[in-house]
Amino acid sequence: MIVQESLVLLAKASYLLAAALFILGIKRMSSPVTARKGIVQAGIGMVIATLATFAITGGHNIGLITAGLAIGVIPTWLWGKKVAMTDMPQMVALFNGMGGGSAAAIGAGELLKFTQSDAAQPPLATLALAVVGALIGSVSMTGSIIAWAKLDGRMDKRFMFGGQQVVNFAVLVAAALAGAALVFWKLDASLVVVFFLLSLAFGVLMTLPIGGADMPVVISLYNAFTGLAVAFEGYAMGIEALIVAGMVVGAAGTFLTQLMAKAMNRPISNVLFSNFGGGGEATAIAGAQKPIEASDAASLLYMAEKVIIVPGYGMAVAQAQHKIWELSQALIKAGKEVKFAIHPVAGRMPGHMNVLLAEAGVPYDLIADMDDINPEFKTCDVAIVIGANDVVNPAAKTDKSSPIFGMPILNVVDARQTIVIKRGKGTGFAGIENALFYQDNTRMLYADGKEAANSLISELKAIEGGGGH
């Protein structure tokens, strides 16, 4: 008995240490310079919390716990090592959904346990938090799975039907009423099942109308949901580590969601309760896209003094980040000023472009955020857009009928010359034409991102070797 009590005290102290490592890890993840150390520290905290849980069980259900760890750790470890950078957003969405699903499963287990005739009835606050955590976790799980399907191209970017908002609201109200009935009326197993079916359905319905351009907001929102669900279930089970870790993740996710929503110029209420990502048909764009050959594009770069590179998801698809950095190094060696401009929602998840550029070895001091770099486009001789679309579309400022109207953008349109590297004439993730591509000072270099960068490097070397044009 004394040994068991000592183990419990040691476990609780370990939970405190794990929580401190979680907080420190998330803090360090805020900077690309310390992000890797932050991930390692948070991982150590998770290992400590897991070992403490083993200790606090006193040997009960060790086989089931070990089997669960094996099922969870081994496949995800193998998948995580093999996943391509272009698929990272999908993986993040899916893993976040699994976190929400785990919280929902914990809530289901607790609620079903309370329905047993011989079970001690929990305090009202404990029961209420278990229900709320289960609701949020269920929404996060199914919503994240739909987000994964959209990101992975397995589902249309938006799915809408008549009266959709009314249906969504009715399902949410029904789920909330079922949860309230569990708390204040009767803990019944069949009611628990109905509650979870409604909660899971709402997660699906909530995510179906989301447009692709808003996906970074969605991912961070569901991340916050998962954290809150874990914290609530931690309270219901009396596990301090879950409470602290969940609240840290929930707070960080909420803050990130606010930042992403601000970057999209959308209030959180619009994200939660509107068909965000939608809008009317954009105004038709007059004129035509003007192509350019790699040799002529290289000549523009050779004559430029200041170059700003704007990466997007197309760069990730082409895996061109290393070649783009090689091109940048050639320009820097030739005496050009080179910077990278990052929009907060470029790519498919927050920080996606920063991760790709860091992987290629781009120094952090060359990477600038939207607010810092936007005034510099007016003094930029050549802007290179590679794979970015919606985040550089001036229609966001000029066309009130555009679905992205009001979204802050990178002011590439202010550059003296713009070279857009693009595989074809297709639209971006929001499904609309980009007015930037039709500007008089914009030229389209139609090619795969990696091939285009290679061609530009070769042409620059040829110009330098021949003494210029």
N, C-alpha and C positions, 0 to 999 in steps of 0.2 A: 504493500500500500504506500509506504514511504517512497519507494523507488518510483512508483507510478506518479505520485504527486510531484516528485522532483523532475521527472520527465516532462510533465505538463508545464511546470514553471520554466524549464529550459526551452521548451517549444515556444512558449509565449514570448520569451526574451528573444528567441531567434526570429519570430515574426516581426518584432520591432526592428531588428537589424535588417531583415529583408525589406521592410517598408522603407527604411532609410536608403537602402541601395536602389529601390525602385525610383524614389524621388530624385536621387542624385543622377541616376541613369537617364531619366527623362530630361533633367536639366541639361545634361551634357549632349543630349541628342539635338538640342536647339541650335548647335553650331556644327557645320561640316567638319571643323577641325577636331572636335572632341566626340563626334557622334559614335565612332567605332568603340571608343572606351566606354561610352555611356551604355551601349548595347551589351557589352561584356559585363559591366557592373550590374545592370538590371537582370541579366541572365544568372549571375551568381546569386543574386537575391532570390530568384525563382528556385534555384537548386536548394538554397537554405530553407525556404518555405516548404518545399516538397519533403525534405528530410525531416523537418520539424513535424509535419503532418504524419509521417510514418511513426515518429516517436509518440505523438499524442494519441494515436490509435491503440497503443499498447499491444500491438500484434494482431488485432482483429482485422479480418478481411484483407490480410496482406496479399493473398493470392489474387484477389479481384483488383486491388490497387495496382499491383505490379503488372497485371494483364492490361489494365486500362492505360498505364503509362507506356507500355510497349506498343499498344495499338495507336496511341497518340503520337509518340515520339519518333518511332522508326520510320513510318512512311513519310511524315512531314520533314524529317531530317534529310531523307533521300531526295524528296521533291524539292526542298529548299536549295539544295546544292546544285540541282540540275536545271532549275527554272531559268529561262532567259530573262534579261532585264526588261524586255518588252512585255513579258507576262507578269511582271511583278505586281502591277495594280490588281490584276485578277486574283493573284495569290493573297494579297493583303485583304481584299474584300472577302474572299472565301474563309480565310483564317479568322478574320474578325467575326464572321458569321458563326463560326464554330465556337468562339468565345461566348457569343450571345446565346447560342444553343446550349452550351454547358450551364450557363446561369439559369436558363429556362428549365433544363433537366433537373437541376438542384431544386428549383422551386416546385417542380412537379413531384419530386420525391418527398419533399417536406409536406406539401399539401395532402398528398395521398396518405402519408404517415399519420397526419392529423385526423384523417377520416376514419381511422380504425377505432372501433368502439372502446378499446381499452387504452387508447392513447390519451396522454395528458393534454388538455387544451392549452394552447399557447396564449400569451398575452395578446391583446388586441393589436398593439403596435407591431409585434413580431409577425403576426398573421398578415397584417396589412402590407408590411414591407415585402414579405414573401410573395404576395400576390402582385404587387407593383413590379418587383424585380422579375417575376416570371413573365408578366406582360411585356415589359421593355425588352427582355432577352429574346422572347419569341419574335417580336417585331424586328429586332436586329438580325436574327438568324435568317428568316425568310427574305427580309429586305436585302441583306448582303448577298444572298444566293442569287436573287434577281439581278443585283448590280454586277455580280460576277458574270452572269450569263450575257448581260449587255456588253460588258467590257470585252468578253471573249468572242463576241460576234455570234453567239448562239441564239440571240433574241433580238428583235427589232429594237432600235434605240428608244422609241416611244410607243406606247400602246394605250390608246384612249377609246372610250365609248361614251355614248350619251348618258348624262346623269351620273358620271363617274364620281364626282365630288360628293354627291348625295349618298351614293352607295358606300363610299369610303367612310363617310361620317357615320352612317348607320351601323356599319360593322364595328367601328371604334366604340360607339356608344354601347352596342350590345356586349362587346368584350368587357367594357368598364362596368356595366351593370352585372354581368356574370361574376366579375371579380368582387364587386361590392356585396353580392349575395353570399359569396364564400366567406367574406369577412363578418358580415353583420347578421346573416340569416342562418345558413346551414352549410357545414362542411360535408358535401356529398361527392362521391367519386364521379358520378355521371356529370355533375355540374363542373367538376374540375376538367373533365374531358371537353365539354362544350366551351369552357373558358379558353382552353389552349387552342382549340380549333379556330375560334374567332380571332384570337391574338395572332396566330400564324397567318391566317388569311389577310388580316390587316397589313402585315408586313409586306405581303405580295402586292396587294392593291395600292399601297402607298408608294411603291417603287415603280410600278408599271408605267405611269405617265412621265417619268423623269427623262428629260432630254440629255443627250450625251455631254453637252457642254457643261452641265451642272454636276457631272459625276464626282469631281474632287470634293464638292460640298457634301454630297451624299455619303462618300466613304468616311469623311471625318465626322459626320453626324452619327452614323451608325457605330463608329468607334466610341463616341461619347455615350451612346445608348448602352453598349456592351459594358463599359466601365461602371455606369450607374447600376445596371442589373446585377453585376458581380458584387458591388458594395451592398446593395439591399439584401441579397441572398446571404452575404457574409454576416450581416446583422441577424438575420433569421436563424442562422446556424451557430452564431456566437463565435465566429472565427475572425480574429482581429486582422489577420493578414489580408483576407479578402476585402474587408471593409476599407482598409487603407489603400491597398492596390487599386481597388475599384474606384474609389473616390479620386485618386490621382489620375487614373486613366480617363475617368469621366470629366474631370475638370480640364485636363489637357485637351481632350477631344472637343469639349464645348468651346474652349478658347480658340482652337484651330478652326472649328466650324464658323465662328464669328468672323475670323480673319478671312476665310474663304468666301463667306457670304458678302463681306465688304468688298472683296476683290471682284465679285460678280455684280456688285451694287444691288444686292437683293436682301431685304430684311429676312430675319430668321422665320418670321410668320409666313412669308411667301414661300420659303423653302418647305415648311412643314405642311401648309394647308392649301397650296395652290399647285396647279400643273406647271411647276417651274420647268424651264427648258423649253417652254412653249412660246407661242406668239403667232402673229399673222405672217402672211407671205411678205418677204422683203421686196422692196421696189426693184424692178428690173434695172440692170446696169447697162448703160449704153457703151458702145465701143467694143474693142477686142483685146485679148491678151496678146502681148508682143513678145515673141520668143527671142532668145539670144544664144549664140554659140559659146562654148567654154572659152575659146580664144579671146573673144570680145569681152567676156565677163572678166577674164584675167587681166586684160588691158585696163579696165575700169579700176580694178583692185590695185594694179601697179601704179596708177596715177593718183590714187587716193592717199590721204594722210591719216584719216581716221575711219576705222571700220567697226561697225557694231554687228555682232552675230546674234540672231534670234533663233534659238532651237525650239523644236516642238516634237510632237509624238512621231511625226514622220522620220525624224532623225533616229529615234529609238527603234522604229521598225526596220530601218535600213542598217542599224548598228553602225552608224557613221560617226559617232562621237570621237573615236580615235583619229580618224582621217580629218575631221573638222579641226581638231586640235593641232594636227600636223600642218594643215593649211594655215592656221593661226600663227604657229611658230614661224612658218616661212614669211608671213607678213610682218611679224615682229622683227625678225632678222633683217628684213628689208627697210626697217625704220618706221613702220606704220604703228599707229596707236590702235590696239585691238581690245574690245570689251565684249562681254556676253551679257545679253539682256534677258532676264527671266521673269515671265509673268507668273503671278501666284498660282494660277490654275492651268499652266501649260502642262501638257501631258495628260495622264489619266489619274493622277493622285497628287496630293500636296508634296512638293519637293522632288518630283519625278526627274525634272531636268537637272537639278542640282546633283542628284545621285549619279546620273549618267556622265555629267561633266567631271565629277570627282573621280569616277571610275577611269576616265580617260587621262587624268592627271592635270586637268586645268587648274591653275592656282586660284585660290579663293578670292584673291584681291582683283581678279579680272572679271569676276561674276557680280553683276549688279542687279538689284531688285527693280521692279517697275518704277516706283516713285523716284528712285535715285537716278535712273538712266533716262527717263522720259525727256527731261529738259535738254539732254545732249544730242538728241536726234537732229535738232536744227543745225548743229555743227558737224554732223556726220556726213562724210563724203559718199560712202557706200554702206548700205545696210544689207546684210545677207540673211534671208529668211529661209530656214531649212526645216520643212515639215510642220511649221506653225501655220495656223489658218485663222480660226475665230479670234484669237487673242491679239491679232494685228489688223482686224477688219475695221476700217474707219466708219463703216455703216453703224457701228455701235454708238457713234457720236452724232451721225447726220440723218439716219433713217429711222423715224419713229415707228415705222411698221415692221422693222426688223425684229426677229425673236431675241436678238442679243442687244437691243437698244438699251443704253444706260450702263452697259458693262464697261468698266475701265479697261483700256487697251494700251498696248505699247505703241507709241506714236511713230511707228516706222514711216508713215505717210509723210512725215516732216523731213526725212532724209533727202539729200540732194539726188541720190540714185539708189534704187533698190533692186537687188537680184533675188528672185524667189526660186529656190531649188525645189522642184516638185515633180513627181512621177507622171502626173497627167493633169487634166483639167477638172478633176472631181472636186466636190465641195468638202468642207471640213466636217467635224463630228456633229456640229449643229445643223448640218444639211443645207447651208445657204451659200450663195456666191459671195466671194470676197471682193469688195470694191477696190482694195489695194492693188489687186492683180491687173486692173484696168487703167491704172494711173499712167499719165504720160511718161513719168520718170521711172516706171517699173518695167523690168524685163524678166521673162520667165525662162529659166534654164531647166528644161524638161529632162529629168534623168533621175535615177536612183541616187539617194543622198551620198552613199559611199563612192559611187562611180563619178558623180559630179565633183566631189572633193578631190578625188584622184586626178581628174582632168584639169581642174583649176591649179593644182600643185604642179603638174607637168607643164602647163602653159606658162605659169609664172616663172618656172626655171628656164623655159625656152626664151622668154622675154629678157630675163636677166642675163642669160648667156649671150643673147644677141645685142645686148646694150640698149634694150628698150625699143619702142616703135618710133 
